[in-house]
């Protein structure tokens, strides 16, 4: 990361992270495949449970941001002892937050499905599913921080990919056994799916801890490194919490836009939901390249090479711009066929096609907003990306979507243009802030 070819180093980090992201999404599809054989109520319970659990991800991702920034900086400085303590404190904080969030979620597991409008039958199943997942949710925190972020900060993304493959294989084997009661196990239904998920995550997280204890992957962790070190723990939280706020702002924005789209009818909601899912797939390389840029920036700042850090981040951003041109063109060309994967309703396909074709030309601005935003986070500056996200998404996109949906016909076109304008402004703001270079002098 601190010497040699920058493009090669970026790709060496980004490609395994992209594979890991795809495998992470595959895990939910595995559960859905087996649960689908229990009936519509079970599928609905799984969908509602997944929606509720998404509330944990901003907190998880915030911890990941803080971990990468601190650990990569210590590695770049060549501070082996400091690296181990930063990794140990990250794990301790993650485990503590996971236990607190999981217990709080478990207390209200029966209420969340009802708040989302589930029928009593579906709510009961969703509560069973959520109860187990919330109690075991600390495994997610340990897996993401210990099995992903720490290794990523060290420049090793192959180990996280292997851990995710292992988790998927274990989940694939355990799901039918625990759901349907095979091999002498009790038939647990949706609880079996939740238990399989927790067990697979726990085993993968345990594997990560073993590797860290043995020093495999570049960082050696001892139990003493996890004993309370308030100064380090507070630094991780100080950097990570704005990252949590940024992720939460993005997550809530999707719900707000869906509510605005609802004024145009059910077809608009369906089109926005399907189009947004396609967009998330397209943006996966951007997040992988952004995470690579965060590691590169953190290590090079620690090594006293800020110019190399900046150059590497821009290379990663331009790589994603090229991908966005390619993917945007494909979306524009094949939009009706891609929407047809999710629905056969011609009106939904038409609205969704408009959504993709209006917004896809502006994906080139999404690239710097994500990649350079992650690079800023890797430097320890998480407040700037959060503020810019709030300005672009809540200060510009929401008011613009409300106004344009009332003055442009059809109203959905107004919403789609509001999204396009907001992501353009966001990309430009992030690029300007990154280019100014104040992050180069940030001490953490």
N, C-alpha and C positions, 0 to 999 in steps of 0.2 A: 504493500500500500504506500510506502514512503519512498520507494525507488523503483526504477524499471518502467515498463510500458503502462501508461494509465488506462488506455482502452482495454488492454488485456486484463488488468487487475479489476476493472469495473465489471467486465463480463464474467470473470471467474467468480465474483461474489453474486452478481445479479441472477445468473441462470439458475443455480440451485435454489435461490430464494423464490424465484418464479415457480419452480417445480413444487416447492413446499407450499406455496399459496394454493396451487391447484389441488394438491393432496388434502389440504385443510378443508377446501370446499367439498372434496369428494367424500369426506367423512360424514357430513350431513346427508349426502345423497345415499350413502350406505344405510344409514338409519331409516331414511324415508323408504328405501326399497323394501326392507323387511317389514316395517310398520304398516306399509300399504296393504299387506295381506291380512291385517286385523280389522279393516273397515274404515269408512269415512271419518267416524268420530276419532279414531286413533290418529289418522293423518292430520285432522284439524288440531288435535291436542299437541302434536309434534310441531306444527306450524306456529301455534300460539306460544308454545314453550320456547321455540327458537327466537321469536320476536322479543320475548321478555329477557332472555339471556343476553341479547345484544346490548342490554344496558351495562353489562359488565365489561364489554370490549373497550370502550373509551378508557376505563381505568387500567386495563391490562396494557393497552397500547401506550398510555402515558408512562407506565413503569418501564416499558421497553425503550421508549425514547430516552428517559433519564439514564438507563443502564448503558445504552450504546454511547451516549455522550461522555459519561464519566469513565467507563472502562476503556474506550478507544483512546481517550486523551492520556490516560496513565500508560497504556501500551506504547503510544507514540513517544512518550517521555522516557521510556525504558525503565520505568519504575515497577519492578516485578512485585514487590511487597504491596505497593499501593494498588496495583491491578488486582491482586488477590483480595485485598480488603474491599475494594469497590465492588467486585463480583459478589463477595460474601454478603455485604450489606444490601446489595440489590435483591439477592435471594431472600434475606430475612424480611425486608420491607414488603416484598411481593407476597411472601407467605402470610405475613400478618394481615395485609390488606385483603388477601383472598379469603382468609378465615372470617374476617369481620364482614365483608360483603356477602359471603356465602351464608353466614348465619342470619344476617338481616333479610336476605332473599328467602331463606327457608321459612322464616317467621310469617312472611306474607305470600308464600307460594300458592296458597289457596285463594287469595284475593285477586291477584294479577289477572288470571284468565277471565274472571267475571267482569273486571273493569274493561277488558277488551271486547266484551260482548259475547263471550262463549255461552253456549247452552249449559245447563247444569251437568249433563252427561259428559260433554267435552271438557268442562271446567274441572270435573273430578279427575279425569284422566290426565289433564295437563298438570294438575297439582301433584299427582303421583310422580310424573316425569320431572317436574321442576324441583320437587323436594329432594330427590336424590342428587340431581345435578348441582343444586345450590350447595348442598352439604359437601360435595366433592369438588367444588369450583376452585378451591385453592390449588388443585392439581393443574388447572389451566394456567394460573399465574406462575407456578413453578416451571411448567413446561415452556411457556413463552419467554420467561426471563432466563431460566437456567439452560433450557434446551435450544433457545433461539438467539436471544439478544446478546448474551455473554459471548457465545461463539462467534456471532456476527461481528461484534466489536473487535474480536481477535483476528478477524479476516478469514474465518473458517465457516462457510455456509453449507459445506457438504455434510457435516455431522448433523445439523438441524434437519436437513433433507432426509437423511437416513433414519433419524428418530421419527419423523413424520410418516415415513413409509412403514416403519415398525408399528406405530400407533394404528395406522389404517388396517394393516394385516390383522393385528390383534382384534380390532373392532369388528372386522369382517367375519372373523371366526366366532367371536363371542356373541354377536347379535342373534343369530338364529338359535344358538344354544340357550341363551337366557330368555329370549322372547317367547319361544315355542316349547321350552322345556326338553331339549334334546340331551342325550348322553346322561340321563339320570338327574339333570338339573330341574328345578321347579319352573313351570311356565309363568313368567312374570309380566308378559305383555309389554306395555310402554315402559314399565319400571325396568324391565330387562334391557331395553335399548339405552336407558339412562345409565344403568349400572355398567353396561358394556363400554360406554363412552368414558365414564369415570375411570374404570379399570385400565383401559388402553392408554389414557392420558397419564395415569399414575405410573404405569410401568415404563412409559417413555420418559417421564420426568425423572423416575428413579434411575434409569439408564444414563440420563444427562448428568445427574449428581455423581454417579460412579465415575464417569469419564472426567468430570472436573476434579474429583478427589485424586485421580491418578495422574492428572496433568496432561491428559490427552486432549489436543486441540489448542494447546498454547497457554493455558491458564491452570495453575494448580490451586485447588481450594482445600483448606483445612477447616474443621469445625470452629476453630478459634476465630477465623475470619468472619464468621456469622454472628459472633457475640456483639452486643450493642456498641456501635460507634456513632453517637448522635450527629456529629458534624458531617460524616460521610452520608448517613441516611437522610439528613435534611437536605443536603445538596442534591441527592437523587430526586427527592420529592419536589424540591424547588424547580428543578428542570422538567420533571415529568408531569406535574399537575397542569401547567399550561398546555402541554400536549394532550392531556385528557380533555381539557376544555375545548381544544380545537376539534378533536374527534367527536365530542358530544355535539358541538355546533353543527358539524356536517351531518351527523345522524338525525338530529332534530329537523334539519333543513329538508331532508327527504320527506318527512311527515308533513311539514308545512306546505311544501309544493304539492304533495298529494291532496291535501285539503283544498288548496286553491284549484287544482285540476278537477276536484269533485264538483265544482260549480258548473262544469261543462258536461257533467253526466258520468254514468258508470263506465261507458266506453273510454272516456278520457283517463279515468283512473287505471283501467286495465292497460291502456296503451303506455301510460307513463311508467307503470310498474314493470312491464316487459322491456320497454326501452331502457329503463334505468338498469335493469339486470344485464342487458347486453353491454351497456357502457361500463359497468363494473368489471366485466371480463376484459374489455379493451384496455382498461386502466391498470390491470395487474402488472404489466411490464413497467409502467411508470413508478409504481410503488416499489418494485424490486430494484430498479435503477436508483430510486431515491434513497432506499436503505443502503445500497452500496455507496452512494455519495456521502451519506451520513458517516459511515465507517471511515471512508477515505479522508474526509475533512477532519474528523476527530483525531485520527492517528497522525496526520500531517501537521496539524496545529501543535500536537504534543511534541512532535519532532522538530518544531521550529521552522516548518516549511509552509507558510500560509499561501504563498503564490501557487505552489503545487496543489494545495487543497482547492483553491479557487478554480484552477485550470481543470482539475479532475471533475469538479461538480458541473462545470459548463459542458465538458465532454459528455457526461452522463445525460445532461439535459438535451443536448443536440441529438444524441442517440435516440432519445424518446420522441423528440420532434419528428425525426425521420419515420419512426414507427407509427406515430399518430397520423402522419400524412398517408401512409400506407393503409392503416386500419380505417381512417376516416373515408378514404376513397372506396374501400370495400363496403363499408356500411352504406354509403350513398348509393352504390351500384346495386347491392343485394338487399336493401332495406326491406322490401315487401316479403321476400323469401325468408329472411331472418325473423321478421315478426310472425310469419306463418308457423314458426316452430312452436310458438306459445299459444296461438289461437287460430281458429278458422273463421272468426267473425270478420267480415270484410270492412266494417266501419272501424273496428279496433285496429286492423292492419293499416288502414289509410291514415288514421290519426298517429299511430306509432311510426309509420314511414315518414310522415311530416316531421315528427319529433327528431328522428335520427338524421334526416337530411338537412334540417335547419341548424342543428347543433354540431354535426360532425366536422364542419369546416373550421370550427373554432377549437378543436381538440389540440391544435398546435400550441395554444396558450395554456392548456391544462398541463402540458409537459413541464414547463419551467415552474409552474405554481407548485406541483407535487415534488419534483426532483430537487429544485433549489430550496423549497420549503424544508424538505428533509435534511438537506445539507446545512441549513441554518440550525436545525435542531441538533445535528451532529456536532456543531460548534458550541452547543450549550445555550443557544438563543432560541428558546421555545416561545417566548412572549411575543416576539414580532410576528411569526407565522400565525399565532392565535388571533392577534389583533387584526391582521390583514384578512384572515378568514371571516371574522365577525363583520368587518367593514364591507367586504365584497358580497358575502352571502346574505347577511341580515340587514346591512345598511343600504345595499343596492338591489340585490336580487329579489327580495320579498316585496318591497314597495313597487319595484318595476313590474313584477309579475302581476300584482293586483291591478296596477294602472293599465298596463298593456292588454291584459285579458278583457278589459272593459272597452277599449277603444279599437282593438284590431279584431277583424272577423276572418275566420272563426276564432273564438276566444283562446283556444289552445295554442294558436300561433303566437299570441301575445306572451303566453307563458314560456314557450320554447325560445322566443327571441330574448326574453329576460334572462334565461339561463345562459344563452350564448354571449350576451353583453357582459354579464357578471363574471363569467369565467375568463373572458378576455381582459377585463380590468384587473381581476385577481392575478392573472399570470404576469401582467405588466408591473403591478405593484411589487410582487415578490422578486421579479428580476431586478428592478431598480434598487430595492433594499439590499439584495445580495451583492449587486455590483458596487454599491457604496463601500462595502468592505468593513463595516464597523465590527462585524463578528470575528474578524481576524485577531482582534486584540482582547477577546473575551477570555477571562481567566475562570477556570472551574476547578 
